[in-house]
Amino acid sequence: MTWFLLFAALVFGIYFWRQYRSRQRELESPTADHRLGLKHIGQAVVLEQPLENGKGRIRLGNREWAVRGPTLPAGAKVRVTGVDGTVLLVDRAPA
């Protein structure tokens, strides 16, 4: 009986360890959605700071992103249209 319990604990331990490692590899991947910002494409955001010389920063979720787009004043509504590495590409959103 003791050997059976040890074997069962070992099998469950290996199974859950492999699940954990699989999730960790996905999160550490350089192409994971949370790293590239792909999930933000299509979102509309109101600028808190102006985009000067085509560059600025916006806050989406719990992260601040560097953005690139046309020069716009603070308070303008923009839409995320793409991603270039870790920089979100934005364009003026239709009114």
PyMOL commands that place a pseudoatom at each C-alpha (Angstrom):
pseudoatom trace, name=CA, resn=MET, resi=1, chain=A, elem=C, hetatm=0, pos=[0.000, 0.000, 0.000]
pseudoatom trace, name=CA, resn=THR, resi=2, chain=A, elem=C, hetatm=0, pos=[2.827, 2.408, 0.823]
pseudoatom trace, name=CA, resn=TRP, resi=3, chain=A, elem=C, hetatm=0, pos=[4.465, 1.805, -2.556]
pseudoatom trace, name=CA, resn=PHE, resi=4, chain=A, elem=C, hetatm=0, pos=[1.176, 2.493, -4.314]
pseudoatom trace, name=CA, resn=LEU, resi=5, chain=A, elem=C, hetatm=0, pos=[0.746, 5.828, -2.505]
pseudoatom trace, name=CA, resn=LEU, resi=6, chain=A, elem=C, hetatm=0, pos=[4.324, 6.840, -3.304]
pseudoatom trace, name=CA, resn=PHE, resi=7, chain=A, elem=C, hetatm=0, pos=[3.838, 5.905, -6.952]
pseudoatom trace, name=CA, resn=ALA, resi=8, chain=A, elem=C, hetatm=0, pos=[0.517, 7.823, -7.157]
pseudoatom trace, name=CA, resn=ALA, resi=9, chain=A, elem=C, hetatm=0, pos=[2.094, 10.900, -5.536]
pseudoatom trace, name=CA, resn=LEU, resi=10, chain=A, elem=C, hetatm=0, pos=[5.002, 10.708, -7.993]
pseudoatom trace, name=CA, resn=VAL, resi=11, chain=A, elem=C, hetatm=0, pos=[2.676, 10.436, -11.014]
pseudoatom trace, name=CA, resn=PHE, resi=12, chain=A, elem=C, hetatm=0, pos=[0.537, 13.376, -9.873]
pseudoatom trace, name=CA, resn=GLY, resi=13, chain=A, elem=C, hetatm=0, pos=[3.640, 15.416, -9.047]
pseudoatom trace, name=CA, resn=ILE, resi=14, chain=A, elem=C, hetatm=0, pos=[5.142, 14.849, -12.490]
pseudoatom trace, name=CA, resn=TYR, resi=15, chain=A, elem=C, hetatm=0, pos=[1.839, 15.651, -14.206]
pseudoatom trace, name=CA, resn=PHE, resi=16, chain=A, elem=C, hetatm=0, pos=[1.363, 18.971, -12.397]
pseudoatom trace, name=CA, resn=TRP, resi=17, chain=A, elem=C, hetatm=0, pos=[5.038, 19.905, -12.772]
pseudoatom trace, name=CA, resn=ARG, resi=18, chain=A, elem=C, hetatm=0, pos=[4.782, 19.414, -16.560]
pseudoatom trace, name=CA, resn=GLN, resi=19, chain=A, elem=C, hetatm=0, pos=[1.622, 21.562, -16.676]
pseudoatom trace, name=CA, resn=TYR, resi=20, chain=A, elem=C, hetatm=0, pos=[3.372, 24.288, -14.677]
pseudoatom trace, name=CA, resn=ARG, resi=21, chain=A, elem=C, hetatm=0, pos=[6.473, 24.211, -16.913]
pseudoatom trace, name=CA, resn=SER, resi=22, chain=A, elem=C, hetatm=0, pos=[4.314, 24.368, -20.046]
pseudoatom trace, name=CA, resn=ARG, resi=23, chain=A, elem=C, hetatm=0, pos=[2.565, 27.521, -18.781]
pseudoatom trace, name=CA, resn=GLN, resi=24, chain=A, elem=C, hetatm=0, pos=[5.888, 29.067, -17.751]
pseudoatom trace, name=CA, resn=ARG, resi=25, chain=A, elem=C, hetatm=0, pos=[7.415, 28.442, -21.193]
pseudoatom trace, name=CA, resn=GLU, resi=26, chain=A, elem=C, hetatm=0, pos=[4.404, 30.096, -22.807]
pseudoatom trace, name=CA, resn=LEU, resi=27, chain=A, elem=C, hetatm=0, pos=[4.641, 33.128, -20.521]
pseudoatom trace, name=CA, resn=GLU, resi=28, chain=A, elem=C, hetatm=0, pos=[8.402, 33.457, -21.069]
pseudoatom trace, name=CA, resn=SER, resi=29, chain=A, elem=C, hetatm=0, pos=[8.090, 33.172, -24.843]
pseudoatom trace, name=CA, resn=PRO, resi=30, chain=A, elem=C, hetatm=0, pos=[9.168, 36.333, -26.704]
pseudoatom trace, name=CA, resn=THR, resi=31, chain=A, elem=C, hetatm=0, pos=[6.097, 36.003, -28.930]
pseudoatom trace, name=CA, resn=ALA, resi=32, chain=A, elem=C, hetatm=0, pos=[3.534, 35.730, -26.118]
pseudoatom trace, name=CA, resn=ASP, resi=33, chain=A, elem=C, hetatm=0, pos=[0.540, 38.042, -26.577]
pseudoatom trace, name=CA, resn=HIS, resi=34, chain=A, elem=C, hetatm=0, pos=[1.103, 39.855, -23.297]
pseudoatom trace, name=CA, resn=ARG, resi=35, chain=A, elem=C, hetatm=0, pos=[4.595, 40.838, -24.435]
pseudoatom trace, name=CA, resn=LEU, resi=36, chain=A, elem=C, hetatm=0, pos=[3.758, 42.018, -27.933]
pseudoatom trace, name=CA, resn=GLY, resi=37, chain=A, elem=C, hetatm=0, pos=[0.541, 43.828, -27.184]
pseudoatom trace, name=CA, resn=LEU, resi=38, chain=A, elem=C, hetatm=0, pos=[-1.350, 41.954, -29.890]
pseudoatom trace, name=CA, resn=LYS, resi=39, chain=A, elem=C, hetatm=0, pos=[-4.413, 41.742, -27.693]
pseudoatom trace, name=CA, resn=HIS, resi=40, chain=A, elem=C, hetatm=0, pos=[-4.695, 45.538, -27.722]
pseudoatom trace, name=CA, resn=ILE, resi=41, chain=A, elem=C, hetatm=0, pos=[-5.086, 45.888, -31.495]
pseudoatom trace, name=CA, resn=GLY, resi=42, chain=A, elem=C, hetatm=0, pos=[-8.421, 47.538, -32.222]
pseudoatom trace, name=CA, resn=GLN, resi=43, chain=A, elem=C, hetatm=0, pos=[-8.830, 49.148, -28.794]
pseudoatom trace, name=CA, resn=ALA, resi=44, chain=A, elem=C, hetatm=0, pos=[-9.718, 52.822, -28.643]
pseudoatom trace, name=CA, resn=VAL, resi=45, chain=A, elem=C, hetatm=0, pos=[-7.935, 54.975, -26.058]
pseudoatom trace, name=CA, resn=VAL, resi=46, chain=A, elem=C, hetatm=0, pos=[-8.103, 58.647, -25.053]
pseudoatom trace, name=CA, resn=LEU, resi=47, chain=A, elem=C, hetatm=0, pos=[-4.620, 60.164, -24.852]
pseudoatom trace, name=CA, resn=GLU, resi=48, chain=A, elem=C, hetatm=0, pos=[-3.647, 61.440, -21.419]
pseudoatom trace, name=CA, resn=GLN, resi=49, chain=A, elem=C, hetatm=0, pos=[-0.432, 62.938, -22.822]
pseudoatom trace, name=CA, resn=PRO, resi=50, chain=A, elem=C, hetatm=0, pos=[0.061, 64.404, -26.302]
pseudoatom trace, name=CA, resn=LEU, resi=51, chain=A, elem=C, hetatm=0, pos=[1.876, 62.523, -29.048]
pseudoatom trace, name=CA, resn=GLU, resi=52, chain=A, elem=C, hetatm=0, pos=[4.757, 64.810, -29.957]
pseudoatom trace, name=CA, resn=ASN, resi=53, chain=A, elem=C, hetatm=0, pos=[6.845, 64.171, -33.070]
pseudoatom trace, name=CA, resn=GLY, resi=54, chain=A, elem=C, hetatm=0, pos=[4.852, 60.987, -33.551]
pseudoatom trace, name=CA, resn=LYS, resi=55, chain=A, elem=C, hetatm=0, pos=[5.917, 59.450, -30.223]
pseudoatom trace, name=CA, resn=GLY, resi=56, chain=A, elem=C, hetatm=0, pos=[4.325, 59.158, -26.800]
pseudoatom trace, name=CA, resn=ARG, resi=57, chain=A, elem=C, hetatm=0, pos=[3.051, 56.840, -24.100]
pseudoatom trace, name=CA, resn=ILE, resi=58, chain=A, elem=C, hetatm=0, pos=[-0.378, 55.449, -23.190]
pseudoatom trace, name=CA, resn=ARG, resi=59, chain=A, elem=C, hetatm=0, pos=[-1.666, 53.294, -20.377]
pseudoatom trace, name=CA, resn=LEU, resi=60, chain=A, elem=C, hetatm=0, pos=[-3.511, 50.096, -21.318]
pseudoatom trace, name=CA, resn=GLY, resi=61, chain=A, elem=C, hetatm=0, pos=[-4.468, 47.692, -18.585]
pseudoatom trace, name=CA, resn=ASN, resi=62, chain=A, elem=C, hetatm=0, pos=[-1.839, 47.785, -15.874]
pseudoatom trace, name=CA, resn=ARG, resi=63, chain=A, elem=C, hetatm=0, pos=[1.049, 48.650, -18.198]
pseudoatom trace, name=CA, resn=GLU, resi=64, chain=A, elem=C, hetatm=0, pos=[2.341, 51.781, -19.859]
pseudoatom trace, name=CA, resn=TRP, resi=65, chain=A, elem=C, hetatm=0, pos=[3.177, 51.358, -23.559]
pseudoatom trace, name=CA, resn=ALA, resi=66, chain=A, elem=C, hetatm=0, pos=[5.323, 53.385, -25.915]
pseudoatom trace, name=CA, resn=VAL, resi=67, chain=A, elem=C, hetatm=0, pos=[3.261, 54.443, -28.933]
pseudoatom trace, name=CA, resn=ARG, resi=68, chain=A, elem=C, hetatm=0, pos=[3.975, 55.799, -32.377]
pseudoatom trace, name=CA, resn=GLY, resi=69, chain=A, elem=C, hetatm=0, pos=[1.538, 57.672, -34.584]
pseudoatom trace, name=CA, resn=PRO, resi=70, chain=A, elem=C, hetatm=0, pos=[0.583, 61.107, -35.856]
pseudoatom trace, name=CA, resn=THR, resi=71, chain=A, elem=C, hetatm=0, pos=[1.176, 64.191, -33.711]
pseudoatom trace, name=CA, resn=LEU, resi=72, chain=A, elem=C, hetatm=0, pos=[-1.982, 64.584, -31.610]
pseudoatom trace, name=CA, resn=PRO, resi=73, chain=A, elem=C, hetatm=0, pos=[-2.965, 66.657, -28.568]
pseudoatom trace, name=CA, resn=ALA, resi=74, chain=A, elem=C, hetatm=0, pos=[-3.867, 65.223, -25.160]
pseudoatom trace, name=CA, resn=GLY, resi=75, chain=A, elem=C, hetatm=0, pos=[-7.520, 64.198, -25.047]
pseudoatom trace, name=CA, resn=ALA, resi=76, chain=A, elem=C, hetatm=0, pos=[-7.571, 62.938, -28.643]
pseudoatom trace, name=CA, resn=LYS, resi=77, chain=A, elem=C, hetatm=0, pos=[-9.099, 59.525, -29.245]
pseudoatom trace, name=CA, resn=VAL, resi=78, chain=A, elem=C, hetatm=0, pos=[-6.797, 56.989, -30.918]
pseudoatom trace, name=CA, resn=ARG, resi=79, chain=A, elem=C, hetatm=0, pos=[-7.128, 53.382, -31.999]
pseudoatom trace, name=CA, resn=VAL, resi=80, chain=A, elem=C, hetatm=0, pos=[-4.342, 50.801, -31.749]
pseudoatom trace, name=CA, resn=THR, resi=81, chain=A, elem=C, hetatm=0, pos=[-3.702, 49.597, -35.309]
pseudoatom trace, name=CA, resn=GLY, resi=82, chain=A, elem=C, hetatm=0, pos=[-0.598, 47.454, -34.942]
pseudoatom trace, name=CA, resn=VAL, resi=83, chain=A, elem=C, hetatm=0, pos=[2.516, 46.496, -33.032]
pseudoatom trace, name=CA, resn=ASP, resi=84, chain=A, elem=C, hetatm=0, pos=[6.191, 47.038, -33.840]
pseudoatom trace, name=CA, resn=GLY, resi=85, chain=A, elem=C, hetatm=0, pos=[8.198, 45.069, -31.275]
pseudoatom trace, name=CA, resn=THR, resi=86, chain=A, elem=C, hetatm=0, pos=[7.126, 46.592, -27.969]
pseudoatom trace, name=CA, resn=VAL, resi=87, chain=A, elem=C, hetatm=0, pos=[5.767, 49.810, -29.503]
pseudoatom trace, name=CA, resn=LEU, resi=88, chain=A, elem=C, hetatm=0, pos=[2.055, 50.123, -30.244]
pseudoatom trace, name=CA, resn=LEU, resi=89, chain=A, elem=C, hetatm=0, pos=[1.115, 51.833, -33.508]
pseudoatom trace, name=CA, resn=VAL, resi=90, chain=A, elem=C, hetatm=0, pos=[-1.857, 54.164, -33.217]
pseudoatom trace, name=CA, resn=ASP, resi=91, chain=A, elem=C, hetatm=0, pos=[-3.957, 56.281, -35.537]
pseudoatom trace, name=CA, resn=ARG, resi=92, chain=A, elem=C, hetatm=0, pos=[-6.668, 58.864, -34.969]
pseudoatom trace, name=CA, resn=ALA, resi=93, chain=A, elem=C, hetatm=0, pos=[-9.958, 57.132, -34.178]
pseudoatom trace, name=CA, resn=PRO, resi=94, chain=A, elem=C, hetatm=0, pos=[-13.028, 58.179, -36.165]
pseudoatom trace, name=CA, resn=ALA, resi=95, chain=A, elem=C, hetatm=0, pos=[-15.380, 60.381, -34.192]
for i in range(1, 95): cmd.bond("trace and resi %d" % i, "trace and resi %d" % (i + 1))
show_as sticks, trace
zoom trace
